[in-house]
Amino acid sequence: MSEWFDSSMLLAGVVVRTTAENAAKSEATWLQTYGQLIGVAIGAVLTGSVALLLAIMNNRSSDRRLKMTQAHDLQRESQRMTRERLEELYEQAGHWTSGLEQFGILGLRLAKGLLSYKQYAGLVGAQGEKSQLQRTRMELLFDVYGSDDARNAAQAVKDAQSAFMKLFHRVELIAQGPEMLQAIVPSRAPADPALYELLNEAAGKVGKKGKELREVISAQVKF
């Protein structure tokens, strides 16, 4: 802006000096000379004002473009970060649902009498030690980045797992009985055919809801 203003003032000064010199050399009266000087001065002021206005408009336009560029860059960075967090959420949700499915498989084997409770507890413990699930981190990602559909899908998994555990508790009570707890091979299955069928159905629902959850998060990542 200052460059435009300085250039205008310099141009006006040159015009004023030139006019004054020409006026001094001519036979014009002082009134005519001063009139010319005033005209030149007004022209210089107008020229400088126009130049100043153009410079202000140009700066404002530049500021708007800069702000738009910055806003666009911030939006892209926000989208990139959100995508990365959703991908992390998908991974954590995968660890969670896979763990529940494995837990259900071990529970069904216990219900069938294929494992003693001691063997079952050992396998569950080993599975927990190998798990890469960070439960607190997953819950935080759901709260901050998960959509309403994702949170609802996660709740559906929890509800399905809760229904399975209510049935499985009956199996645990039998499998933990004194006559079965220390058995290497259980003498009888802790679940009768009817209870096992209910357990199998409940475990299948946990797996189904887990798959739906992963699909919802995947759709959110792609969006």
Secondary structure per residue as TSV (DSSP state, phi and psi in degrees):
chain	resnum	aa	ss	phi	psi
A	1	M	-	360.0	-44.4
A	2	S	H	-62.7	-33.9
A	3	E	H	-65.0	-42.2
A	4	W	H	-61.4	-45.0
A	5	F	H	-66.0	-45.9
A	6	D	H	-62.5	-41.4
A	7	S	H	-62.2	-40.4
A	8	S	H	-65.8	-43.3
A	9	M	H	-65.4	-38.5
A	10	L	H	-63.7	-44.4
A	11	L	H	-61.4	-42.1
A	12	A	H	-64.3	-40.0
A	13	G	H	-62.9	-42.0
A	14	V	H	-62.8	-42.6
A	15	V	H	-64.4	-41.9
A	16	V	H	-62.8	-46.4
A	17	R	H	-63.9	-42.0
A	18	T	H	-62.5	-43.1
A	19	T	H	-64.9	-42.1
A	20	A	H	-63.4	-42.5
A	21	E	H	-64.2	-42.5
A	22	N	H	-65.7	-37.8
A	23	A	H	-67.0	-37.7
A	24	A	H	-66.8	-33.4
A	25	K	H	-79.3	-22.2
A	26	S	S	-88.3	178.3
A	27	E	-	-96.8	16.6
A	28	A	-	-68.1	152.8
A	29	T	-	-74.7	165.4
A	30	W	H	-64.2	-33.8
A	31	L	H	-63.2	-42.1
A	32	Q	H	-66.5	-38.4
A	33	T	H	-63.5	-47.9
A	34	Y	H	-64.1	-34.5
A	35	G	H	-62.9	-40.4
A	36	Q	H	-65.3	-41.7
A	37	L	H	-63.1	-42.2
A	38	I	H	-64.0	-41.1
A	39	G	H	-61.5	-42.6
A	40	V	H	-65.6	-40.3
A	41	A	H	-62.1	-44.7
A	42	I	H	-62.2	-41.7
A	43	G	H	-62.1	-39.2
A	44	A	H	-65.4	-42.3
A	45	V	H	-62.1	-44.5
A	46	L	H	-63.2	-42.6
A	47	T	H	-61.4	-44.8
A	48	G	H	-64.4	-38.5
A	49	S	H	-64.5	-43.2
A	50	V	H	-63.1	-43.1
A	51	A	H	-63.0	-40.6
A	52	L	H	-64.6	-43.2
A	53	L	H	-62.3	-43.1
A	54	L	H	-63.5	-39.4
A	55	A	H	-65.1	-40.7
A	56	I	H	-63.1	-45.1
A	57	M	H	-63.3	-39.6
A	58	N	H	-65.2	-40.8
A	59	N	H	-66.1	-40.6
A	60	R	H	-64.1	-40.5
A	61	S	H	-63.6	-40.8
A	62	S	H	-64.6	-40.5
A	63	D	H	-63.0	-41.5
A	64	R	H	-63.3	-43.2
A	65	R	H	-63.6	-39.5
A	66	L	H	-64.6	-44.0
A	67	K	H	-64.2	-39.7
A	68	M	H	-64.7	-40.1
A	69	T	H	-64.9	-43.6
A	70	Q	H	-63.8	-42.7
A	71	A	H	-63.0	-40.0
A	72	H	H	-65.0	-42.8
A	73	D	H	-64.4	-40.6
A	74	L	H	-65.2	-38.9
A	75	Q	H	-64.4	-42.9
A	76	R	H	-65.1	-39.7
A	77	E	H	-66.1	-40.4
A	78	S	H	-63.7	-41.3
A	79	Q	H	-65.1	-40.2
A	80	R	H	-63.1	-45.4
A	81	M	H	-64.9	-42.6
A	82	T	H	-61.0	-42.7
A	83	R	H	-62.1	-43.8
A	84	E	H	-62.3	-41.3
A	85	R	H	-68.9	-36.1
A	86	L	H	-68.0	-37.0
A	87	E	H	-64.6	-38.4
A	88	E	H	-65.8	-40.6
A	89	L	H	-61.9	-41.8
A	90	Y	H	-59.6	-42.9
A	91	E	H	-64.6	-45.3
A	92	Q	H	-65.8	-40.8
A	93	A	H	-63.6	-34.3
A	94	G	H	-64.9	-43.5
A	95	H	H	-60.5	-41.8
A	96	W	H	-64.9	-53.6
A	97	T	H	-67.8	-35.4
A	98	S	H	-65.0	-38.8
A	99	G	H	-63.3	-40.1
A	100	L	H	-65.7	-38.7
A	101	E	H	-65.8	-41.1
A	102	Q	H	-66.3	-38.7
A	103	F	H	-60.4	-41.5
A	104	G	H	-64.6	-38.9
A	105	I	H	-62.9	-44.9
A	106	L	H	-64.8	-37.8
A	107	G	H	-63.6	-39.5
A	108	L	H	-67.2	-37.3
A	109	R	H	-65.1	-39.2
A	110	L	H	-64.5	-43.7
A	111	A	H	-62.2	-31.6
A	112	K	H	-78.4	-12.9
A	113	G	T	85.8	17.1
A	114	L	S	-85.4	-13.7
A	115	L	S	-133.0	146.9
A	116	S	-	-80.0	165.2
A	117	Y	H	-65.3	-34.5
A	118	K	H	-64.3	-43.6
A	119	Q	H	-63.9	-43.1
A	120	Y	H	-59.5	-48.1
A	121	A	H	-62.6	-37.5
A	122	G	H	-65.0	-41.8
A	123	L	H	-68.4	-39.4
A	124	V	H	-63.2	-42.2
A	125	G	H	-63.1	-41.8
A	126	A	H	-65.2	-37.7
A	127	Q	H	-64.9	-40.1
A	128	G	H	-64.6	-36.9
A	129	E	H	-68.6	-32.5
A	130	K	H	-84.7	-13.8
A	131	S	-	-64.5	140.5
A	132	Q	-	-99.7	10.5
A	133	L	-	-71.1	132.4
A	134	Q	-	-113.1	92.2
A	135	R	H	-60.5	-45.2
A	136	T	H	-63.0	-42.5
A	137	R	H	-62.4	-41.9
A	138	M	H	-62.8	-44.1
A	139	E	H	-62.7	-39.6
A	140	L	H	-63.5	-43.4
A	141	L	H	-63.8	-37.9
A	142	F	H	-62.2	-44.4
A	143	D	H	-66.1	-40.1
A	144	V	H	-88.8	-42.5
A	145	Y	H	-112.8	-19.3
A	146	G	-	-71.5	141.7
A	147	S	-	-75.5	170.8
A	148	D	H	-60.6	-38.9
A	149	D	H	-63.0	-39.8
A	150	A	H	-66.3	-43.0
A	151	R	H	-66.1	-38.5
A	152	N	H	-65.5	-39.5
A	153	A	H	-65.9	-37.6
A	154	A	H	-65.8	-39.0
A	155	Q	H	-65.7	-35.3
A	156	A	H	-63.9	-36.5
A	157	V	H	-64.0	-45.1
A	158	K	H	-61.5	-41.9
A	159	D	H	-64.7	-41.2
A	160	A	H	-65.4	-40.8
A	161	Q	H	-66.7	-37.3
A	162	S	H	-63.4	-40.7
A	163	A	H	-64.4	-39.0
A	164	F	H	-64.1	-44.0
A	165	M	H	-65.2	-33.1
A	166	K	H	-62.9	-40.9
A	167	L	H	-72.1	-41.0
A	168	F	H	-66.8	-27.5
A	169	H	H	-59.2	-34.2
A	170	R	H	-65.3	-37.3
A	171	V	H	-66.5	-43.3
A	172	E	H	-61.2	-41.4
A	173	L	H	-60.6	-37.9
A	174	I	H	-74.1	-44.9
A	175	A	H	-66.8	-22.9
A	176	Q	T	-91.1	2.5
A	177	G	S	-62.5	152.1
A	178	P	H	-55.5	-35.8
A	179	E	H	-78.2	-10.2
A	180	M	H	-119.8	-20.8
A	181	L	H	-60.3	-43.0
A	182	Q	T	-93.6	3.1
A	183	A	-	-71.1	138.2
A	184	I	S	-75.3	-44.9
A	185	V	S	-122.8	114.9
A	186	P	-	-57.4	140.5
A	187	S	S	-75.0	-21.9
A	188	R	S	-150.0	155.9
A	189	A	-	-73.0	136.0
A	190	P	S	-67.1	-14.3
A	191	A	S	-123.7	136.8
A	192	D	-	-78.6	169.4
A	193	P	H	-55.1	-38.0
A	194	A	H	-66.7	-45.5
A	195	L	H	-66.3	-39.0
A	196	Y	H	-63.3	-38.9
A	197	E	H	-63.6	-41.1
A	198	L	H	-63.4	-42.7
A	199	L	H	-62.7	-43.4
A	200	N	H	-62.4	-41.2
A	201	E	H	-65.8	-42.8
A	202	A	H	-65.5	-39.9
A	203	A	H	-65.4	-38.7
A	204	G	H	-63.6	-35.1
A	205	K	H	-69.1	-36.9
A	206	V	H	-59.8	-46.3
A	207	G	H	-62.2	-40.1
A	208	K	H	-65.7	-45.3
A	209	K	H	-66.6	-33.2
A	210	G	H	-64.9	-41.2
A	211	K	H	-65.2	-41.0
A	212	E	H	-63.3	-38.5
A	213	L	H	-62.0	-46.3
A	214	R	H	-63.5	-36.0
A	215	E	H	-66.3	-38.9
A	216	V	H	-65.5	-44.2
A	217	I	H	-66.4	-40.1
A	218	S	H	-60.5	-41.5
A	219	A	H	-64.6	-36.1
A	220	Q	H	-68.8	-37.3
A	221	V	H	-63.3	-45.0
A	222	K	H	-67.1	-32.0
A	223	F	-	-69.1	360.0
